Amino acid sequence: MVEVLTNEINNATADERKILEERLNDISIHMKTKRLKDLMHQNTTCEEYYEES
């Protein structure tokens, strides 16, 4: 999806480019947030495992 948006940005007009760049930033932020939540969950799970041992 990121690659498709990047290609669209390269072929877009100035107005279209701004909209596409905003979408790309939103996707990037969403992916980073999801990864952070996954890491936090993984850390919590590991801590619970060691506390039970």
PDB file with SEQRES, HELIX, SHEET and CRYST1 records, atoms N, CA, C and O in Angstrom:
SEQRES   1 A   53  MET VAL GLU VAL LEU THR ASN GLU ILE ASN ASN ALA THR          
SEQRES   2 A   53  ALA ASP GLU ARG LYS ILE LEU GLU GLU ARG LEU ASN ASP          
SEQRES   3 A   53  ILE SER ILE HIS MET LYS THR LYS ARG LEU LYS ASP LEU          
SEQRES   4 A   53  MET HIS GLN ASN THR THR CYS GLU GLU TYR TYR GLU GLU          
SEQRES   5 A   53  SER                                                          
HELIX    1 AA1 VAL A    2  ASN A   10  1                                   9    
HELIX    2 AA2 ALA A   14  GLU A   52  1                                  39    
CRYST1    1.000    1.000    1.000  90.00  90.00  90.00 P 1           1          
ATOM      1  N   MET A   1       0.827  -1.188   0.000  1.00  0.00           N  
ATOM      2  CA  MET A   1       0.000   0.000   0.000  1.00  0.00           C  
ATOM      3  C   MET A   1       0.875   1.256   0.000  1.00  0.00           C  
ATOM      4  O   MET A   1       0.589   2.209  -0.725  1.00  0.00           O  
ATOM      5  N   VAL A   2       1.925   1.261   0.800  1.00  0.00           N  
ATOM      6  CA  VAL A   2       2.822   2.415   0.860  1.00  0.00           C  
ATOM      7  C   VAL A   2       3.473   2.647  -0.496  1.00  0.00           C  
ATOM      8  O   VAL A   2       3.600   3.787  -0.942  1.00  0.00           O  
ATOM      9  N   GLU A   3       3.883   1.569  -1.149  1.00  0.00           N  
ATOM     10  CA  GLU A   3       4.525   1.693  -2.463  1.00  0.00           C  
ATOM     11  C   GLU A   3       3.558   2.271  -3.492  1.00  0.00           C  
ATOM     12  O   GLU A   3       3.948   3.107  -4.307  1.00  0.00           O  
ATOM     13  N   VAL A   4       2.313   1.838  -3.460  1.00  0.00           N  
ATOM     14  CA  VAL A   4       1.299   2.352  -4.386  1.00  0.00           C  
ATOM     15  C   VAL A   4       1.095   3.849  -4.167  1.00  0.00           C  
ATOM     16  O   VAL A   4       1.043   4.620  -5.126  1.00  0.00           O  
ATOM     17  N   LEU A   5       0.980   4.258  -2.901  1.00  0.00           N  
ATOM     18  CA  LEU A   5       0.805   5.687  -2.615  1.00  0.00           C  
ATOM     19  C   LEU A   5       2.023   6.495  -3.032  1.00  0.00           C  
ATOM     20  O   LEU A   5       1.889   7.614  -3.527  1.00  0.00           O  
ATOM     21  N   THR A   6       3.201   5.940  -2.836  1.00  0.00           N  
ATOM     22  CA  THR A   6       4.422   6.630  -3.249  1.00  0.00           C  
ATOM     23  C   THR A   6       4.432   6.841  -4.754  1.00  0.00           C  
ATOM     24  O   THR A   6       4.797   7.919  -5.223  1.00  0.00           O  
ATOM     25  N   ASN A   7       4.039   5.831  -5.516  1.00  0.00           N  
ATOM     26  CA  ASN A   7       3.961   5.965  -6.972  1.00  0.00           C  
ATOM     27  C   ASN A   7       2.915   6.993  -7.375  1.00  0.00           C  
ATOM     28  O   ASN A   7       3.133   7.778  -8.299  1.00  0.00           O  
ATOM     29  N   GLU A   8       1.780   6.989  -6.684  1.00  0.00           N  
ATOM     30  CA  GLU A   8       0.742   7.976  -6.981  1.00  0.00           C  
ATOM     31  C   GLU A   8       1.243   9.395  -6.698  1.00  0.00           C  
ATOM     32  O   GLU A   8       0.959  10.322  -7.456  1.00  0.00           O  
ATOM     33  N   ILE A   9       1.978   9.555  -5.618  1.00  0.00           N  
ATOM     34  CA  ILE A   9       2.531  10.872  -5.269  1.00  0.00           C  
ATOM     35  C   ILE A   9       3.450  11.370  -6.376  1.00  0.00           C  
ATOM     36  O   ILE A   9       3.408  12.545  -6.742  1.00  0.00           O  
ATOM     37  N   ASN A  10       4.276  10.483  -6.906  1.00  0.00           N  
ATOM     38  CA  ASN A  10       5.211  10.870  -7.965  1.00  0.00           C  
ATOM     39  C   ASN A  10       4.502  11.321  -9.231  1.00  0.00           C  
ATOM     40  O   ASN A  10       5.045  12.132  -9.981  1.00  0.00           O  
ATOM     41  N   ASN A  11       3.292  10.812  -9.487  1.00  0.00           N  
ATOM     42  CA  ASN A  11       2.565  11.131 -10.715  1.00  0.00           C  
ATOM     43  C   ASN A  11       1.420  12.126 -10.497  1.00  0.00           C  
ATOM     44  O   ASN A  11       0.639  12.376 -11.415  1.00  0.00           O  
ATOM     45  N   ALA A  12       1.315  12.687  -9.310  1.00  0.00           N  
ATOM     46  CA  ALA A  12       0.174  13.533  -8.972  1.00  0.00           C  
ATOM     47  C   ALA A  12       0.457  15.011  -9.208  1.00  0.00           C  
ATOM     48  O   ALA A  12       1.603  15.447  -9.316  1.00  0.00           O  
ATOM     49  N   THR A  13      -0.647  15.767  -9.284  1.00  0.00           N  
ATOM     50  CA  THR A  13      -0.538  17.223  -9.311  1.00  0.00           C  
ATOM     51  C   THR A  13      -0.213  17.697  -7.894  1.00  0.00           C  
ATOM     52  O   THR A  13      -0.213  16.901  -6.954  1.00  0.00           O  
ATOM     53  N   ALA A  14       0.059  18.973  -7.745  1.00  0.00           N  
ATOM     54  CA  ALA A  14       0.432  19.514  -6.427  1.00  0.00           C  
ATOM     55  C   ALA A  14      -0.671  19.287  -5.392  1.00  0.00           C  
ATOM     56  O   ALA A  14      -0.386  18.879  -4.267  1.00  0.00           O  
ATOM     57  N   ASP A  15      -1.921  19.547  -5.762  1.00  0.00           N  
ATOM     58  CA  ASP A  15      -3.037  19.354  -4.825  1.00  0.00           C  
ATOM     59  C   ASP A  15      -3.218  17.876  -4.484  1.00  0.00           C  
ATOM     60  O   ASP A  15      -3.402  17.516  -3.321  1.00  0.00           O  
ATOM     61  N   GLU A  16      -3.165  17.031  -5.502  1.00  0.00           N  
ATOM     62  CA  GLU A  16      -3.293  15.589  -5.266  1.00  0.00           C  
ATOM     63  C   GLU A  16      -2.139  15.075  -4.404  1.00  0.00           C  
ATOM     64  O   GLU A  16      -2.327  14.228  -3.531  1.00  0.00           O  
ATOM     65  N   ARG A  17      -0.954  15.600  -4.664  1.00  0.00           N  
ATOM     66  CA  ARG A  17       0.234  15.177  -3.911  1.00  0.00           C  
ATOM     67  C   ARG A  17       0.065  15.463  -2.420  1.00  0.00           C  
ATOM     68  O   ARG A  17       0.420  14.633  -1.582  1.00  0.00           O  
ATOM     69  N   LYS A  18      -0.471  16.628  -2.092  1.00  0.00           N  
ATOM     70  CA  LYS A  18      -0.664  16.986  -0.684  1.00  0.00           C  
ATOM     71  C   LYS A  18      -1.612  15.992  -0.009  1.00  0.00           C  
ATOM     72  O   LYS A  18      -1.341  15.536   1.102  1.00  0.00           O  
ATOM     73  N   ILE A  19      -2.702  15.661  -0.662  1.00  0.00           N  
ATOM     74  CA  ILE A  19      -3.674  14.711  -0.113  1.00  0.00           C  
ATOM     75  C   ILE A  19      -3.036  13.332   0.059  1.00  0.00           C  
ATOM     76  O   ILE A  19      -3.208  12.685   1.092  1.00  0.00           O  
ATOM     77  N   LEU A  20      -2.305  12.893  -0.954  1.00  0.00           N  
ATOM     78  CA  LEU A  20      -1.661  11.581  -0.889  1.00  0.00           C  
ATOM     79  C   LEU A  20      -0.586  11.529   0.195  1.00  0.00           C  
ATOM     80  O   LEU A  20      -0.448  10.519   0.884  1.00  0.00           O  
ATOM     81  N   GLU A  21       0.164  12.600   0.345  1.00  0.00           N  
ATOM     82  CA  GLU A  21       1.186  12.648   1.394  1.00  0.00           C  
ATOM     83  C   GLU A  21       0.553  12.571   2.779  1.00  0.00           C  
ATOM     84  O   GLU A  21       1.100  11.935   3.679  1.00  0.00           O  
ATOM     85  N   GLU A  22      -0.604  13.220   2.951  1.00  0.00           N  
ATOM     86  CA  GLU A  22      -1.315  13.147   4.229  1.00  0.00           C  
ATOM     87  C   GLU A  22      -1.779  11.719   4.499  1.00  0.00           C  
ATOM     88  O   GLU A  22      -1.667  11.230   5.624  1.00  0.00           O  
ATOM     89  N   ARG A  23      -2.299  11.050   3.474  1.00  0.00           N  
ATOM     90  CA  ARG A  23      -2.719   9.650   3.635  1.00  0.00           C  
ATOM     91  C   ARG A  23      -1.534   8.772   3.993  1.00  0.00           C  
ATOM     92  O   ARG A  23      -1.637   7.903   4.858  1.00  0.00           O  
ATOM     93  N   LEU A  24      -0.409   8.998   3.329  1.00  0.00           N  
ATOM     94  CA  LEU A  24       0.796   8.218   3.595  1.00  0.00           C  
ATOM     95  C   LEU A  24       1.268   8.437   5.034  1.00  0.00           C  
ATOM     96  O   LEU A  24       1.665   7.487   5.708  1.00  0.00           O  
ATOM     97  N   ASN A  25       1.226   9.676   5.500  1.00  0.00           N  
ATOM     98  CA  ASN A  25       1.599   9.976   6.889  1.00  0.00           C  
ATOM     99  C   ASN A  25       0.652   9.306   7.881  1.00  0.00           C  
ATOM    100  O   ASN A  25       1.091   8.773   8.900  1.00  0.00           O  
ATOM    101  N   ASP A  26      -0.653   9.334   7.580  1.00  0.00           N  
ATOM    102  CA  ASP A  26      -1.632   8.681   8.457  1.00  0.00           C  
ATOM    103  C   ASP A  26      -1.364   7.182   8.555  1.00  0.00           C  
ATOM    104  O   ASP A  26      -1.429   6.603   9.639  1.00  0.00           O  
ATOM    105  N   ILE A  27      -1.066   6.564   7.425  1.00  0.00           N  
ATOM    106  CA  ILE A  27      -0.770   5.128   7.408  1.00  0.00           C  
ATOM    107  C   ILE A  27       0.490   4.846   8.207  1.00  0.00           C  
ATOM    108  O   ILE A  27       0.543   3.890   8.980  1.00  0.00           O  
ATOM    109  N   SER A  28       1.495   5.670   8.020  1.00  0.00           N  
ATOM    110  CA  SER A  28       2.756   5.495   8.735  1.00  0.00           C  
ATOM    111  C   SER A  28       2.552   5.608  10.242  1.00  0.00           C  
ATOM    112  O   SER A  28       3.074   4.797  11.007  1.00  0.00           O  
ATOM    113  N   ILE A  29       1.798   6.608  10.661  1.00  0.00           N  
ATOM    114  CA  ILE A  29       1.518   6.795  12.087  1.00  0.00           C  
ATOM    115  C   ILE A  29       0.750   5.596  12.627  1.00  0.00           C  
ATOM    116  O   ILE A  29       1.047   5.104  13.716  1.00  0.00           O  
ATOM    117  N   HIS A  30      -0.234   5.126  11.871  1.00  0.00           N  
ATOM    118  CA  HIS A  30      -1.023   3.966  12.301  1.00  0.00           C  
ATOM    119  C   HIS A  30      -0.139   2.740  12.464  1.00  0.00           C  
ATOM    120  O   HIS A  30      -0.267   2.008  13.446  1.00  0.00           O  
ATOM    121  N   MET A  31       0.760   2.508  11.507  1.00  0.00           N  
ATOM    122  CA  MET A  31       1.644   1.347  11.561  1.00  0.00           C  
ATOM    123  C   MET A  31       2.583   1.437  12.762  1.00  0.00           C  
ATOM    124  O   MET A  31       2.814   0.440  13.446  1.00  0.00           O  
ATOM    125  N   LYS A  32       3.123   2.621  13.018  1.00  0.00           N  
ATOM    126  CA  LYS A  32       4.027   2.801  14.163  1.00  0.00           C  
ATOM    127  C   LYS A  32       3.280   2.598  15.474  1.00  0.00           C  
ATOM    128  O   LYS A  32       3.812   1.985  16.400  1.00  0.00           O  
ATOM    129  N   THR A  33       2.053   3.105  15.564  1.00  0.00           N  
ATOM    130  CA  THR A  33       1.247   2.951  16.769  1.00  0.00           C  
ATOM    131  C   THR A  33       0.928   1.487  17.015  1.00  0.00           C  
ATOM    132  O   THR A  33       1.020   1.006  18.144  1.00  0.00           O  
ATOM    133  N   LYS A  34       0.551   0.777  15.952  1.00  0.00           N  
ATOM    134  CA  LYS A  34       0.246  -0.643  16.086  1.00  0.00           C  
ATOM    135  C   LYS A  34       1.479  -1.414  16.527  1.00  0.00           C  
ATOM    136  O   LYS A  34       1.385  -2.281  17.396  1.00  0.00           O  
ATOM    137  N   ARG A  35       2.617  -1.120  15.952  1.00  0.00           N  
ATOM    138  CA  ARG A  35       3.859  -1.808  16.319  1.00  0.00           C  
ATOM    139  C   ARG A  35       4.209  -1.536  17.782  1.00  0.00           C  
ATOM    140  O   ARG A  35       4.639  -2.440  18.498  1.00  0.00           O  
ATOM    141  N   LEU A  36       4.026  -0.301  18.221  1.00  0.00           N  
ATOM    142  CA  LEU A  36       4.303   0.051  19.612  1.00  0.00           C  
ATOM    143  C   LEU A  36       3.380  -0.722  20.554  1.00  0.00           C  
ATOM    144  O   LEU A  36       3.830  -1.248  21.572  1.00  0.00           O  
ATOM    145  N   LYS A  37       2.091  -0.790  20.217  1.00  0.00           N  
ATOM    146  CA  LYS A  37       1.146  -1.541  21.045  1.00  0.00           C  
ATOM    147  C   LYS A  37       1.529  -3.014  21.097  1.00  0.00           C  
ATOM    148  O   LYS A  37       1.459  -3.635  22.157  1.00  0.00           O  
ATOM    149  N   ASP A  38       1.933  -3.580  19.955  1.00  0.00           N  
ATOM    150  CA  ASP A  38       2.360  -4.978  19.918  1.00  0.00           C  
ATOM    151  C   ASP A  38       3.573  -5.201  20.810  1.00  0.00           C  
ATOM    152  O   ASP A  38       3.636  -6.192  21.539  1.00  0.00           O  
ATOM    153  N   LEU A  39       4.533  -4.289  20.758  1.00  0.00           N  
ATOM    154  CA  LEU A  39       5.729  -4.412  21.594  1.00  0.00           C  
ATOM    155  C   LEU A  39       5.385  -4.288  23.078  1.00  0.00           C  
ATOM    156  O   LEU A  39       5.928  -5.016  23.909  1.00  0.00           O  
ATOM    157  N   MET A  40       4.485  -3.366  23.404  1.00  0.00           N  
ATOM    158  CA  MET A  40       4.081  -3.202  24.796  1.00  0.00           C  
ATOM    159  C   MET A  40       3.386  -4.461  25.297  1.00  0.00           C  
ATOM    160  O   MET A  40       3.631  -4.901  26.420  1.00  0.00           O  
ATOM    161  N   HIS A  41       2.521  -5.044  24.469  1.00  0.00           N  
ATOM    162  CA  HIS A  41       1.830  -6.278  24.842  1.00  0.00           C  
ATOM    163  C   HIS A  41       2.831  -7.411  25.023  1.00  0.00           C  
ATOM    164  O   HIS A  41       2.741  -8.183  25.978  1.00  0.00           O  
ATOM    165  N   GLN A  42       3.778  -7.504  24.109  1.00  0.00           N  
ATOM    166  CA  GLN A  42       4.802  -8.543  24.182  1.00  0.00           C  
ATOM    167  C   GLN A  42       5.608  -8.397  25.474  1.00  0.00           C  
ATOM    168  O   GLN A  42       5.896  -9.390  26.142  1.00  0.00           O  
ATOM    169  N   ASN A  43       5.965  -7.179  25.822  1.00  0.00           N  
ATOM    170  CA  ASN A  43       6.724  -6.924  27.042  1.00  0.00           C  
ATOM    171  C   ASN A  43       5.910  -7.318  28.271  1.00  0.00           C  
ATOM    172  O   ASN A  43       6.437  -7.951  29.186  1.00  0.00           O  
ATOM    173  N   THR A  44       4.639  -6.953  28.298  1.00  0.00           N  
ATOM    174  CA  THR A  44       3.762  -7.293  29.418  1.00  0.00           C  
ATOM    175  C   THR A  44       3.634  -8.803  29.547  1.00  0.00           C  
ATOM    176  O   THR A  44       3.684  -9.344  30.652  1.00  0.00           O  
ATOM    177  N   THR A  45       3.470  -9.477  28.422  1.00  0.00           N  
ATOM    178  CA  THR A  45       3.346 -10.930  28.425  1.00  0.00           C  
ATOM    179  C   THR A  45       4.611 -11.578  28.984  1.00  0.00           C  
ATOM    180  O   THR A  45       4.527 -12.524  29.767  1.00  0.00           O  
ATOM    181  N   CYS A  46       5.767 -11.082  28.593  1.00  0.00           N  
ATOM    182  CA  CYS A  46       7.040 -11.617  29.098  1.00  0.00           C  
ATOM    183  C   CYS A  46       7.171 -11.378  30.597  1.00  0.00           C  
ATOM    184  O   CYS A  46       7.601 -12.265  31.334  1.00  0.00           O  
ATOM    185  N   GLU A  47       6.803 -10.188  31.046  1.00  0.00           N  
ATOM    186  CA  GLU A  47       6.886  -9.878  32.474  1.00  0.00           C  
ATOM    187  C   GLU A  47       5.969 -10.794  33.276  1.00  0.00           C  
ATOM    188  O   GLU A  47       6.353 -11.277  34.341  1.00  0.00           O  
ATOM    189  N   GLU A  48       4.757 -11.038  32.771  1.00  0.00           N  
ATOM    190  CA  GLU A  48       3.826 -11.926  33.464  1.00  0.00           C  
ATOM    191  C   GLU A  48       4.379 -13.342  33.531  1.00  0.00           C  
ATOM    192  O   GLU A  48       4.226 -14.022  34.546  1.00  0.00           O  
ATOM    193  N   TYR A  49       5.013 -13.783  32.471  1.00  0.00           N  
ATOM    194  CA  TYR A  49       5.596 -15.121  32.434  1.00  0.00           C  
ATOM    195  C   TYR A  49       6.663 -15.273  33.516  1.00  0.00           C  
ATOM    196  O   TYR A  49       6.686 -16.263  34.247  1.00  0.00           O  
ATOM    197  N   TYR A  50       7.544 -14.280  33.608  1.00  0.00           N  
ATOM    198  CA  TYR A  50       8.630 -14.362  34.585  1.00  0.00           C  
ATOM    199  C   TYR A  50       8.130 -14.185  36.021  1.00  0.00           C  
ATOM    200  O   TYR A  50       8.715 -14.738  36.952  1.00  0.00           O  
ATOM    201  N   GLU A  51       7.062 -13.426  36.203  1.00  0.00           N  
ATOM    202  CA  GLU A  51       6.499 -13.260  37.544  1.00  0.00           C  
ATOM    203  C   GLU A  51       5.870 -14.560  38.028  1.00  0.00           C  
ATOM    204  O   GLU A  51       5.900 -14.862  39.221  1.00  0.00           O  
ATOM    205  N   GLU A  52       5.299 -15.332  37.102  1.00  0.00           N  
ATOM    206  CA  GLU A  52       4.661 -16.592  37.458  1.00  0.00           C  
ATOM    207  C   GLU A  52       5.685 -17.688  37.721  1.00  0.00           C  
ATOM    208  O   GLU A  52       5.388 -18.653  38.424  1.00  0.00           O  
ATOM    209  N   SER A  53       6.882 -17.552  37.167  1.00  0.00           N  
ATOM    210  CA  SER A  53       7.912 -18.592  37.314  1.00  0.00           C  
ATOM    211  C   SER A  53       8.554 -18.583  38.678  1.00  0.00           C  
ATOM    212  O   SER A  53       9.436 -19.398  38.950  1.00  0.00           O  
TER     213      SER A  53                                                      
END                                                                             
